[in-house]
């Protein structure tokens, strides 16, 4: 029985981070982070600039060295082969550079699993339609706006984990600031895609900056501050005046509206 099969047999179908530490260029960036993310949920990683959000995401996905442990569906992320991880998780990086003049469809097709590359498939077109780029397939990727490029890359990673649940259990989307270049309409569209992926049995872990948007869609939030886990829980539990004001270094006021959940209003800094 292989590692993934053992995990399925034991019912270990989550992301589990324990005592995770990361040092970069001799500086400790993350300090003993422990958390879990469940399939069927959106887990948002939030916090001020420089708090370690992207570094934590890169460690979770095996893209950055770390001490401690990280397990995804029972797989040891530090020991697993890249092809093993690629079958159960897809990563949307904060920025991706292309060195060749690909068309949009060619970029999206990079997300196809090897068994599907030579198959007659309409998945790239379906993925582009999902992110609002149905008519963009033959355009040069470099000619797209920043927001359009971001959505094209989202289509690419969606192809990699097209079915939210696969033979080895739930699949995972790791998204680093997936709405940073988008207008409000496309922000809602992208977060809706993440919500549907989770509702279908997959798992989503997303680095987010917009706390109000996070509160609308996330099931749980991990708040980082100075490389440490400052708070973990539902948006109602994490989004409090004191917790956010301390983490972000500015006064905020958290409110609540019926059928909406918490939302915050930044307060003016004293002169």
Secondary structure, DSSP 8 states (H G I E B T S, - for coil): --HHHHHHHHT--EEEEEEEEEEETTEEEEEEEEEEEETT-EEEEEESTTSSHHHHHHHHTTSS--EEEEEETTEETTTS-HHHHHTTEEEE-S-----S--BHHHHHHTTS-GGGTTS---HHHHHHHHTT-TT-TTSBGGGS-HHHHHHHHHHHHHHHT-SSEETTEE-EEEEESTTTT--HHHHHHHHHHHHHHHHTT-EEEEE---HHHHHHH-SEEEEEETTEEEEEE-HHHH--HHHHHHHHTS-EEEEEETTTEEEEEE-----
